[in-house]
Amino acid sequence: MIIDQEEKFKKVLENLKEKPMEQNMFNGFLDMYPTEWKQLKITFSKFNRSKQFGRTIPLPKPEVSLRKEIRSWLKKQ
């Protein structure tokens, strides 16, 4: 979960020099918001360590979840 996701995606979009596509937005987000990216990865690794055998709720990898969020945000634009 990214706090203020809408504003962050808008700032990334403003700083892009090429056509906004999923990969460009993903790379731009990683460059502009390394602490948020790090927090996503930490949350994912904590979740993986806390899973109990047979009682898992699938959580997508940070890359997959961020790309999904970017994709859905771009469709709204």
PyMOL Python script that loads the backbone (N, CA, C, O; Angstrom):
from pymol import cmd

cmd.read_pdbstr("""\
ATOM      1  N   MET A   1       0.832  -1.175   0.000  1.00  0.00           N
ATOM      2  CA  MET A   1       0.000   0.000   0.000  1.00  0.00           C
ATOM      3  C   MET A   1       0.880   1.242   0.000  1.00  0.00           C
ATOM      4  O   MET A   1       1.748   1.396   0.860  1.00  0.00           O
ATOM      5  N   ILE A   2       0.660   2.105  -0.941  1.00  0.00           N
ATOM      6  CA  ILE A   2       1.442   3.326  -1.064  1.00  0.00           C
ATOM      7  C   ILE A   2       0.599   4.498  -0.587  1.00  0.00           C
ATOM      8  O   ILE A   2      -0.526   4.698  -1.046  1.00  0.00           O
ATOM      9  N   ILE A   3       1.148   5.261   0.328  1.00  0.00           N
ATOM     10  CA  ILE A   3       0.437   6.429   0.852  1.00  0.00           C
ATOM     11  C   ILE A   3       0.530   7.543  -0.179  1.00  0.00           C
ATOM     12  O   ILE A   3       1.595   7.762  -0.756  1.00  0.00           O
ATOM     13  N   ASP A   4      -0.566   8.248  -0.418  1.00  0.00           N
ATOM     14  CA  ASP A   4      -0.643   9.336  -1.406  1.00  0.00           C
ATOM     15  C   ASP A   4      -0.235   8.858  -2.796  1.00  0.00           C
ATOM     16  O   ASP A   4       0.487   9.548  -3.516  1.00  0.00           O
ATOM     17  N   GLN A   5      -0.700   7.691  -3.154  1.00  0.00           N
ATOM     18  CA  GLN A   5      -0.334   7.070  -4.426  1.00  0.00           C
ATOM     19  C   GLN A   5      -0.690   7.950  -5.621  1.00  0.00           C
ATOM     20  O   GLN A   5       0.106   8.085  -6.549  1.00  0.00           O
ATOM     21  N   GLU A   6      -1.863   8.542  -5.605  1.00  0.00           N
ATOM     22  CA  GLU A   6      -2.330   9.362  -6.725  1.00  0.00           C
ATOM     23  C   GLU A   6      -1.366  10.507  -7.007  1.00  0.00           C
ATOM     24  O   GLU A   6      -0.978  10.723  -8.156  1.00  0.00           O
ATOM     25  N   GLU A   7      -0.976  11.247  -5.963  1.00  0.00           N
ATOM     26  CA  GLU A   7      -0.061  12.379  -6.151  1.00  0.00           C
ATOM     27  C   GLU A   7       1.308  11.919  -6.621  1.00  0.00           C
ATOM     28  O   GLU A   7       1.928  12.575  -7.459  1.00  0.00           O
ATOM     29  N   LYS A   8       1.782  10.810  -6.098  1.00  0.00           N
ATOM     30  CA  LYS A   8       3.103  10.306  -6.476  1.00  0.00           C
ATOM     31  C   LYS A   8       3.118   9.877  -7.940  1.00  0.00           C
ATOM     32  O   LYS A   8       4.081  10.144  -8.658  1.00  0.00           O
ATOM     33  N   PHE A   9       2.058   9.215  -8.378  1.00  0.00           N
ATOM     34  CA  PHE A   9       1.988   8.817  -9.779  1.00  0.00           C
ATOM     35  C   PHE A   9       1.913  10.042 -10.683  1.00  0.00           C
ATOM     36  O   PHE A   9       2.494  10.041 -11.768  1.00  0.00           O
ATOM     37  N   LYS A  10       1.205  11.090 -10.251  1.00  0.00           N
ATOM     38  CA  LYS A  10       1.126  12.318 -11.050  1.00  0.00           C
ATOM     39  C   LYS A  10       2.492  12.977 -11.178  1.00  0.00           C
ATOM     40  O   LYS A  10       2.848  13.458 -12.253  1.00  0.00           O
ATOM     41  N   LYS A  11       3.258  13.004 -10.096  1.00  0.00           N
ATOM     42  CA  LYS A  11       4.591  13.600 -10.134  1.00  0.00           C
ATOM     43  C   LYS A  11       5.517  12.802 -11.043  1.00  0.00           C
ATOM     44  O   LYS A  11       6.314  13.377 -11.783  1.00  0.00           O
ATOM     45  N   VAL A  12       5.413  11.490 -10.987  1.00  0.00           N
ATOM     46  CA  VAL A  12       6.219  10.645 -11.872  1.00  0.00           C
ATOM     47  C   VAL A  12       5.851  10.937 -13.322  1.00  0.00           C
ATOM     48  O   VAL A  12       6.727  11.060 -14.178  1.00  0.00           O
ATOM     49  N   LEU A  13       4.556  11.048 -13.594  1.00  0.00           N
ATOM     50  CA  LEU A  13       4.084  11.330 -14.953  1.00  0.00           C
ATOM     51  C   LEU A  13       4.599  12.682 -15.447  1.00  0.00           C
ATOM     52  O   LEU A  13       4.981  12.812 -16.610  1.00  0.00           O
ATOM     53  N   GLU A  14       4.611  13.682 -14.574  1.00  0.00           N
ATOM     54  CA  GLU A  14       5.102  15.007 -14.963  1.00  0.00           C
ATOM     55  C   GLU A  14       6.586  14.987 -15.308  1.00  0.00           C
ATOM     56  O   GLU A  14       7.032  15.751 -16.165  1.00  0.00           O
ATOM     57  N   ASN A  15       7.348  14.130 -14.657  1.00  0.00           N
ATOM     58  CA  ASN A  15       8.793  14.075 -14.883  1.00  0.00           C
ATOM     59  C   ASN A  15       9.198  13.176 -16.046  1.00  0.00           C
ATOM     60  O   ASN A  15      10.369  13.152 -16.426  1.00  0.00           O
ATOM     61  N   LEU A  16       8.258  12.445 -16.611  1.00  0.00           N
ATOM     62  CA  LEU A  16       8.585  11.585 -17.752  1.00  0.00           C
ATOM     63  C   LEU A  16       8.807  12.423 -19.002  1.00  0.00           C
ATOM     64  O   LEU A  16       8.081  13.380 -19.269  1.00  0.00           O
ATOM     65  N   LYS A  17       9.820  12.043 -19.754  1.00  0.00           N
ATOM     66  CA  LYS A  17      10.096  12.739 -21.007  1.00  0.00           C
ATOM     67  C   LYS A  17       9.470  12.017 -22.202  1.00  0.00           C
ATOM     68  O   LYS A  17       9.197  12.628 -23.235  1.00  0.00           O
ATOM     69  N   GLU A  18       9.249  10.725 -22.047  1.00  0.00           N
ATOM     70  CA  GLU A  18       8.654   9.944 -23.129  1.00  0.00           C
ATOM     71  C   GLU A  18       7.197   9.641 -22.818  1.00  0.00           C
ATOM     72  O   GLU A  18       6.660  10.050 -21.789  1.00  0.00           O
ATOM     73  N   LYS A  19       6.575   8.915 -23.735  1.00  0.00           N
ATOM     74  CA  LYS A  19       5.159   8.555 -23.585  1.00  0.00           C
ATOM     75  C   LYS A  19       4.958   7.720 -22.318  1.00  0.00           C
ATOM     76  O   LYS A  19       5.718   6.785 -22.068  1.00  0.00           O
ATOM     77  N   PRO A  20       3.941   8.052 -21.521  1.00  0.00           N
ATOM     78  CA  PRO A  20       3.730   7.283 -20.282  1.00  0.00           C
ATOM     79  C   PRO A  20       3.254   5.863 -20.565  1.00  0.00           C
ATOM     80  O   PRO A  20       2.162   5.645 -21.088  1.00  0.00           O
ATOM     81  N   MET A  21       4.091   4.923 -20.212  1.00  0.00           N
ATOM     82  CA  MET A  21       3.765   3.507 -20.324  1.00  0.00           C
ATOM     83  C   MET A  21       4.076   2.862 -18.978  1.00  0.00           C
ATOM     84  O   MET A  21       4.729   3.463 -18.124  1.00  0.00           O
ATOM     85  N   GLU A  22       3.614   1.667 -18.807  1.00  0.00           N
ATOM     86  CA  GLU A  22       3.770   0.989 -17.520  1.00  0.00           C
ATOM     87  C   GLU A  22       5.236   0.901 -17.093  1.00  0.00           C
ATOM     88  O   GLU A  22       5.565   1.201 -15.945  1.00  0.00           O
ATOM     89  N   GLN A  23       6.113   0.491 -18.007  1.00  0.00           N
ATOM     90  CA  GLN A  23       7.528   0.330 -17.663  1.00  0.00           C
ATOM     91  C   GLN A  23       8.181   1.667 -17.334  1.00  0.00           C
ATOM     92  O   GLN A  23       8.975   1.749 -16.397  1.00  0.00           O
ATOM     93  N   ASN A  24       7.861   2.715 -18.088  1.00  0.00           N
ATOM     94  CA  ASN A  24       8.423   4.041 -17.822  1.00  0.00           C
ATOM     95  C   ASN A  24       7.985   4.555 -16.457  1.00  0.00           C
ATOM     96  O   ASN A  24       8.787   5.099 -15.698  1.00  0.00           O
ATOM     97  N   MET A  25       6.712   4.375 -16.159  1.00  0.00           N
ATOM     98  CA  MET A  25       6.183   4.810 -14.868  1.00  0.00           C
ATOM     99  C   MET A  25       6.818   4.015 -13.721  1.00  0.00           C
ATOM    100  O   MET A  25       7.140   4.577 -12.674  1.00  0.00           O
ATOM    101  N   PHE A  26       6.992   2.722 -13.924  1.00  0.00           N
ATOM    102  CA  PHE A  26       7.601   1.866 -12.907  1.00  0.00           C
ATOM    103  C   PHE A  26       9.022   2.336 -12.609  1.00  0.00           C
ATOM    104  O   PHE A  26       9.393   2.514 -11.448  1.00  0.00           O
ATOM    105  N   ASN A  27       9.817   2.535 -13.662  1.00  0.00           N
ATOM    106  CA  ASN A  27      11.198   2.988 -13.481  1.00  0.00           C
ATOM    107  C   ASN A  27      11.247   4.372 -12.844  1.00  0.00           C
ATOM    108  O   ASN A  27      12.081   4.631 -11.976  1.00  0.00           O
ATOM    109  N   GLY A  28      10.360   5.254 -13.271  1.00  0.00           N
ATOM    110  CA  GLY A  28      10.311   6.589 -12.699  1.00  0.00           C
ATOM    111  C   GLY A  28       9.949   6.563 -11.224  1.00  0.00           C
ATOM    112  O   GLY A  28      10.508   7.318 -10.429  1.00  0.00           O
ATOM    113  N   PHE A  29       9.022   5.702 -10.862  1.00  0.00           N
ATOM    114  CA  PHE A  29       8.630   5.583  -9.453  1.00  0.00           C
ATOM    115  C   PHE A  29       9.816   5.103  -8.620  1.00  0.00           C
ATOM    116  O   PHE A  29      10.068   5.622  -7.533  1.00  0.00           O
ATOM    117  N   LEU A  30      10.538   4.116  -9.130  1.00  0.00           N
ATOM    118  CA  LEU A  30      11.695   3.599  -8.390  1.00  0.00           C
ATOM    119  C   LEU A  30      12.746   4.679  -8.199  1.00  0.00           C
ATOM    120  O   LEU A  30      13.377   4.751  -7.145  1.00  0.00           O
ATOM    121  N   ASP A  31      12.942   5.527  -9.215  1.00  0.00           N
ATOM    122  CA  ASP A  31      13.936   6.596  -9.122  1.00  0.00           C
ATOM    123  C   ASP A  31      13.498   7.688  -8.156  1.00  0.00           C
ATOM    124  O   ASP A  31      14.311   8.180  -7.373  1.00  0.00           O
ATOM    125  N   MET A  32      12.229   8.073  -8.200  1.00  0.00           N
ATOM    126  CA  MET A  32      11.753   9.200  -7.410  1.00  0.00           C
ATOM    127  C   MET A  32      11.405   8.838  -5.971  1.00  0.00           C
ATOM    128  O   MET A  32      11.521   9.675  -5.077  1.00  0.00           O
ATOM    129  N   TYR A  33      10.983   7.610  -5.743  1.00  0.00           N
ATOM    130  CA  TYR A  33      10.504   7.219  -4.413  1.00  0.00           C
ATOM    131  C   TYR A  33      11.177   5.930  -3.925  1.00  0.00           C
ATOM    132  O   TYR A  33      10.507   4.913  -3.750  1.00  0.00           O
ATOM    133  N   PRO A  34      12.486   5.966  -3.705  1.00  0.00           N
ATOM    134  CA  PRO A  34      13.167   4.734  -3.253  1.00  0.00           C
ATOM    135  C   PRO A  34      12.735   4.281  -1.860  1.00  0.00           C
ATOM    136  O   PRO A  34      12.743   3.084  -1.574  1.00  0.00           O
ATOM    137  N   THR A  35      12.357   5.224  -0.985  1.00  0.00           N
ATOM    138  CA  THR A  35      11.954   4.807   0.361  1.00  0.00           C
ATOM    139  C   THR A  35      10.615   4.076   0.342  1.00  0.00           C
ATOM    140  O   THR A  35      10.430   3.110   1.081  1.00  0.00           O
ATOM    141  N   GLU A  36       9.674   4.528  -0.501  1.00  0.00           N
ATOM    142  CA  GLU A  36       8.390   3.834  -0.607  1.00  0.00           C
ATOM    143  C   GLU A  36       8.584   2.443  -1.195  1.00  0.00           C
ATOM    144  O   GLU A  36       7.948   1.480  -0.767  1.00  0.00           O
ATOM    145  N   TRP A  37       9.474   2.351  -2.187  1.00  0.00           N
ATOM    146  CA  TRP A  37       9.763   1.053  -2.808  1.00  0.00           C
ATOM    147  C   TRP A  37      10.380   0.104  -1.770  1.00  0.00           C
ATOM    148  O   TRP A  37      10.028  -1.073  -1.702  1.00  0.00           O
ATOM    149  N   LYS A  38      11.290   0.631  -0.980  1.00  0.00           N
ATOM    150  CA  LYS A  38      11.923  -0.181   0.052  1.00  0.00           C
ATOM    151  C   LYS A  38      10.883  -0.657   1.059  1.00  0.00           C
ATOM    152  O   LYS A  38      10.926  -1.805   1.501  1.00  0.00           O
ATOM    153  N   GLN A  39       9.953   0.217   1.423  1.00  0.00           N
ATOM    154  CA  GLN A  39       8.907  -0.146   2.376  1.00  0.00           C
ATOM    155  C   GLN A  39       7.999  -1.246   1.822  1.00  0.00           C
ATOM    156  O   GLN A  39       7.589  -2.142   2.559  1.00  0.00           O
ATOM    157  N   LEU A  40       7.685  -1.179   0.522  1.00  0.00           N
ATOM    158  CA  LEU A  40       6.887  -2.246  -0.096  1.00  0.00           C
ATOM    159  C   LEU A  40       7.597  -3.591   0.005  1.00  0.00           C
ATOM    160  O   LEU A  40       6.980  -4.608   0.320  1.00  0.00           O
ATOM    161  N   LYS A  41       8.902  -3.585  -0.266  1.00  0.00           N
ATOM    162  CA  LYS A  41       9.672  -4.829  -0.207  1.00  0.00           C
ATOM    163  C   LYS A  41       9.773  -5.353   1.221  1.00  0.00           C
ATOM    164  O   LYS A  41       9.713  -6.562   1.445  1.00  0.00           O
ATOM    165  N   ILE A  42       9.927  -4.452   2.184  1.00  0.00           N
ATOM    166  CA  ILE A  42      10.003  -4.870   3.586  1.00  0.00           C
ATOM    167  C   ILE A  42       8.686  -5.494   4.026  1.00  0.00           C
ATOM    168  O   ILE A  42       8.673  -6.534   4.684  1.00  0.00           O
ATOM    169  N   THR A  43       7.584  -4.855   3.661  1.00  0.00           N
ATOM    170  CA  THR A  43       6.265  -5.384   4.019  1.00  0.00           C
ATOM    171  C   THR A  43       6.068  -6.783   3.430  1.00  0.00           C
ATOM    172  O   THR A  43       5.557  -7.679   4.102  1.00  0.00           O
ATOM    173  N   PHE A  44       6.473  -6.961   2.179  1.00  0.00           N
ATOM    174  CA  PHE A  44       6.343  -8.260   1.526  1.00  0.00           C
ATOM    175  C   PHE A  44       7.178  -9.321   2.240  1.00  0.00           C
ATOM    176  O   PHE A  44       6.697 -10.428   2.482  1.00  0.00           O
ATOM    177  N   SER A  45       8.426  -8.991   2.579  1.00  0.00           N
ATOM    178  CA  SER A  45       9.290  -9.985   3.221  1.00  0.00           C
ATOM    179  C   SER A  45       8.802 -10.326   4.629  1.00  0.00           C
ATOM    180  O   SER A  45       8.906 -11.476   5.054  1.00  0.00           O
ATOM    181  N   LYS A  46       8.267  -9.330   5.362  1.00  0.00           N
ATOM    182  CA  LYS A  46       7.698  -9.617   6.688  1.00  0.00           C
ATOM    183  C   LYS A  46       6.508 -10.557   6.560  1.00  0.00           C
ATOM    184  O   LYS A  46       6.346 -11.480   7.358  1.00  0.00           O
ATOM    185  N   PHE A  47       5.675 -10.314   5.548  1.00  0.00           N
ATOM    186  CA  PHE A  47       4.513 -11.167   5.328  1.00  0.00           C
ATOM    187  C   PHE A  47       4.950 -12.590   5.016  1.00  0.00           C
ATOM    188  O   PHE A  47       4.376 -13.541   5.548  1.00  0.00           O
ATOM    189  N   ASN A  48       5.949 -12.751   4.168  1.00  0.00           N
ATOM    190  CA  ASN A  48       6.414 -14.089   3.799  1.00  0.00           C
ATOM    191  C   ASN A  48       6.982 -14.843   4.992  1.00  0.00           C
ATOM    192  O   ASN A  48       6.796 -16.054   5.106  1.00  0.00           O
ATOM    193  N   ARG A  49       7.671 -14.138   5.877  1.00  0.00           N
ATOM    194  CA  ARG A  49       8.243 -14.798   7.047  1.00  0.00           C
ATOM    195  C   ARG A  49       7.163 -15.193   8.046  1.00  0.00           C
ATOM    196  O   ARG A  49       7.337 -16.158   8.790  1.00  0.00           O
ATOM    197  N   SER A  50       6.056 -14.465   8.076  1.00  0.00           N
ATOM    198  CA  SER A  50       5.031 -14.726   9.081  1.00  0.00           C
ATOM    199  C   SER A  50       3.998 -15.757   8.643  1.00  0.00           C
ATOM    200  O   SER A  50       3.117 -16.110   9.427  1.00  0.00           O
ATOM    201  N   LYS A  51       4.085 -16.248   7.411  1.00  0.00           N
ATOM    202  CA  LYS A  51       3.088 -17.218   6.941  1.00  0.00           C
ATOM    203  C   LYS A  51       3.177 -18.525   7.726  1.00  0.00           C
ATOM    204  O   LYS A  51       4.262 -18.994   8.069  1.00  0.00           O
ATOM    205  N   GLN A  52       2.034 -19.083   7.994  1.00  0.00           N
ATOM    206  CA  GLN A  52       1.981 -20.394   8.627  1.00  0.00           C
ATOM    207  C   GLN A  52       1.623 -21.413   7.557  1.00  0.00           C
ATOM    208  O   GLN A  52       0.849 -21.122   6.644  1.00  0.00           O
ATOM    209  N   PHE A  53       2.180 -22.585   7.671  1.00  0.00           N
ATOM    210  CA  PHE A  53       1.947 -23.613   6.667  1.00  0.00           C
ATOM    211  C   PHE A  53       0.463 -23.920   6.567  1.00  0.00           C
ATOM    212  O   PHE A  53      -0.195 -24.168   7.578  1.00  0.00           O
ATOM    213  N   GLY A  54      -0.064 -23.904   5.350  1.00  0.00           N
ATOM    214  CA  GLY A  54      -1.455 -24.241   5.109  1.00  0.00           C
ATOM    215  C   GLY A  54      -2.416 -23.086   5.310  1.00  0.00           C
ATOM    216  O   GLY A  54      -3.599 -23.216   4.996  1.00  0.00           O
ATOM    217  N   ARG A  55      -1.950 -21.973   5.819  1.00  0.00           N
ATOM    218  CA  ARG A  55      -2.820 -20.820   6.070  1.00  0.00           C
ATOM    219  C   ARG A  55      -2.246 -19.589   5.369  1.00  0.00           C
ATOM    220  O   ARG A  55      -1.889 -18.602   6.014  1.00  0.00           O
ATOM    221  N   THR A  56      -2.166 -19.660   4.093  1.00  0.00           N
ATOM    222  CA  THR A  56      -1.557 -18.547   3.378  1.00  0.00           C
ATOM    223  C   THR A  56      -2.608 -17.760   2.603  1.00  0.00           C
ATOM    224  O   THR A  56      -3.537 -18.320   2.021  1.00  0.00           O
ATOM    225  N   ILE A  57      -2.430 -16.475   2.620  1.00  0.00           N
ATOM    226  CA  ILE A  57      -3.207 -15.585   1.779  1.00  0.00           C
ATOM    227  C   ILE A  57      -2.223 -15.067   0.748  1.00  0.00           C
ATOM    228  O   ILE A  57      -1.244 -14.416   1.114  1.00  0.00           O
ATOM    229  N   PRO A  58      -2.449 -15.332  -0.516  1.00  0.00           N
ATOM    230  CA  PRO A  58      -1.448 -14.931  -1.507  1.00  0.00           C
ATOM    231  C   PRO A  58      -1.276 -13.415  -1.563  1.00  0.00           C
ATOM    232  O   PRO A  58      -2.247 -12.672  -1.704  1.00  0.00           O
ATOM    233  N   LEU A  59      -0.046 -12.978  -1.452  1.00  0.00           N
ATOM    234  CA  LEU A  59       0.300 -11.566  -1.562  1.00  0.00           C
ATOM    235  C   LEU A  59       1.233 -11.442  -2.760  1.00  0.00           C
ATOM    236  O   LEU A  59       2.276 -12.095  -2.797  1.00  0.00           O
ATOM    237  N   PRO A  60       0.876 -10.616  -3.739  1.00  0.00           N
ATOM    238  CA  PRO A  60       1.743 -10.509  -4.909  1.00  0.00           C
ATOM    239  C   PRO A  60       3.080  -9.878  -4.557  1.00  0.00           C
ATOM    240  O   PRO A  60       3.190  -9.103  -3.607  1.00  0.00           O
ATOM    241  N   LYS A  61       4.084 -10.221  -5.334  1.00  0.00           N
ATOM    242  CA  LYS A  61       5.401  -9.633  -5.128  1.00  0.00           C
ATOM    243  C   LYS A  61       5.308  -8.123  -5.317  1.00  0.00           C
ATOM    244  O   LYS A  61       4.417  -7.645  -6.021  1.00  0.00           O
ATOM    245  N   PRO A  62       6.213  -7.365  -4.701  1.00  0.00           N
ATOM    246  CA  PRO A  62       6.145  -5.903  -4.795  1.00  0.00           C
ATOM    247  C   PRO A  62       6.152  -5.385  -6.226  1.00  0.00           C
ATOM    248  O   PRO A  62       5.448  -4.427  -6.544  1.00  0.00           O
ATOM    249  N   GLU A  63       6.950  -6.018  -7.094  1.00  0.00           N
ATOM    250  CA  GLU A  63       7.015  -5.589  -8.495  1.00  0.00           C
ATOM    251  C   GLU A  63       5.657  -5.749  -9.163  1.00  0.00           C
ATOM    252  O   GLU A  63       5.197  -4.865  -9.887  1.00  0.00           O
ATOM    253  N   VAL A  64       5.030  -6.882  -8.912  1.00  0.00           N
ATOM    254  CA  VAL A  64       3.743  -7.190  -9.538  1.00  0.00           C
ATOM    255  C   VAL A  64       2.659  -6.233  -9.033  1.00  0.00           C
ATOM    256  O   VAL A  64       1.862  -5.718  -9.817  1.00  0.00           O
ATOM    257  N   SER A  65       2.640  -6.002  -7.727  1.00  0.00           N
ATOM    258  CA  SER A  65       1.595  -5.138  -7.181  1.00  0.00           C
ATOM    259  C   SER A  65       1.768  -3.691  -7.636  1.00  0.00           C
ATOM    260  O   SER A  65       0.781  -3.018  -7.934  1.00  0.00           O
ATOM    261  N   LEU A  66       3.015  -3.202  -7.693  1.00  0.00           N
ATOM    262  CA  LEU A  66       3.237  -1.829  -8.149  1.00  0.00           C
ATOM    263  C   LEU A  66       2.867  -1.676  -9.620  1.00  0.00           C
ATOM    264  O   LEU A  66       2.242  -0.686 -10.002  1.00  0.00           O
ATOM    265  N   ARG A  67       3.244  -2.639 -10.441  1.00  0.00           N
ATOM    266  CA  ARG A  67       2.884  -2.582 -11.866  1.00  0.00           C
ATOM    267  C   ARG A  67       1.360  -2.602 -12.052  1.00  0.00           C
ATOM    268  O   ARG A  67       0.825  -1.909 -12.916  1.00  0.00           O
ATOM    269  N   LYS A  68       0.679  -3.394 -11.240  1.00  0.00           N
ATOM    270  CA  LYS A  68      -0.788  -3.467 -11.317  1.00  0.00           C
ATOM    271  C   LYS A  68      -1.409  -2.123 -10.950  1.00  0.00           C
ATOM    272  O   LYS A  68      -2.342  -1.666 -11.611  1.00  0.00           O
ATOM    273  N   GLU A  69      -0.897  -1.495  -9.906  1.00  0.00           N
ATOM    274  CA  GLU A  69      -1.395  -0.180  -9.494  1.00  0.00           C
ATOM    275  C   GLU A  69      -1.148   0.861 -10.588  1.00  0.00           C
ATOM    276  O   GLU A  69      -2.024   1.674 -10.883  1.00  0.00           O
ATOM    277  N   ILE A  70       0.025   0.834 -11.177  1.00  0.00           N
ATOM    278  CA  ILE A  70       0.356   1.779 -12.254  1.00  0.00           C
ATOM    279  C   ILE A  70      -0.551   1.545 -13.449  1.00  0.00           C
ATOM    280  O   ILE A  70      -1.072   2.496 -14.032  1.00  0.00           O
ATOM    281  N   ARG A  71      -0.743   0.281 -13.817  1.00  0.00           N
ATOM    282  CA  ARG A  71      -1.585  -0.061 -14.958  1.00  0.00           C
ATOM    283  C   ARG A  71      -3.014   0.454 -14.770  1.00  0.00           C
ATOM    284  O   ARG A  71      -3.597   1.048 -15.678  1.00  0.00           O
ATOM    285  N   SER A  72      -3.565   0.217 -13.583  1.00  0.00           N
ATOM    286  CA  SER A  72      -4.935   0.666 -13.347  1.00  0.00           C
ATOM    287  C   SER A  72      -5.007   2.199 -13.292  1.00  0.00           C
ATOM    288  O   SER A  72      -6.002   2.780 -13.726  1.00  0.00           O
ATOM    289  N   TRP A  73      -3.980   2.854 -12.771  1.00  0.00           N
ATOM    290  CA  TRP A  73      -3.970   4.317 -12.719  1.00  0.00           C
ATOM    291  C   TRP A  73      -3.876   4.911 -14.127  1.00  0.00           C
ATOM    292  O   TRP A  73      -4.536   5.903 -14.437  1.00  0.00           O
ATOM    293  N   LEU A  74      -3.055   4.298 -14.967  1.00  0.00           N
ATOM    294  CA  LEU A  74      -2.911   4.790 -16.347  1.00  0.00           C
ATOM    295  C   LEU A  74      -4.218   4.643 -17.128  1.00  0.00           C
ATOM    296  O   LEU A  74      -4.533   5.489 -17.965  1.00  0.00           O
ATOM    297  N   LYS A  75      -4.975   3.589 -16.868  1.00  0.00           N
ATOM    298  CA  LYS A  75      -6.248   3.388 -17.566  1.00  0.00           C
ATOM    299  C   LYS A  75      -7.244   4.475 -17.201  1.00  0.00           C
ATOM    300  O   LYS A  75      -8.081   4.846 -18.025  1.00  0.00           O
ATOM    301  N   LYS A  76      -7.169   4.994 -15.980  1.00  0.00           N
ATOM    302  CA  LYS A  76      -8.077   6.072 -15.564  1.00  0.00           C
ATOM    303  C   LYS A  76      -7.740   7.400 -16.202  1.00  0.00           C
ATOM    304  O   LYS A  76      -8.599   8.275 -16.316  1.00  0.00           O
ATOM    305  N   GLN A  77      -6.503   7.557 -16.617  1.00  0.00           N
ATOM    306  CA  GLN A  77      -6.054   8.854 -17.167  1.00  0.00           C
ATOM    307  C   GLN A  77      -6.572   9.087 -18.562  1.00  0.00           C
ATOM    308  O   GLN A  77      -6.286  10.124 -19.161  1.00  0.00           O
TER     309      GLN A  77
END
""", "prot")
cmd.dss("prot")
cmd.show_as("cartoon", "prot")
cmd.util.cbc("prot")
cmd.orient("prot")
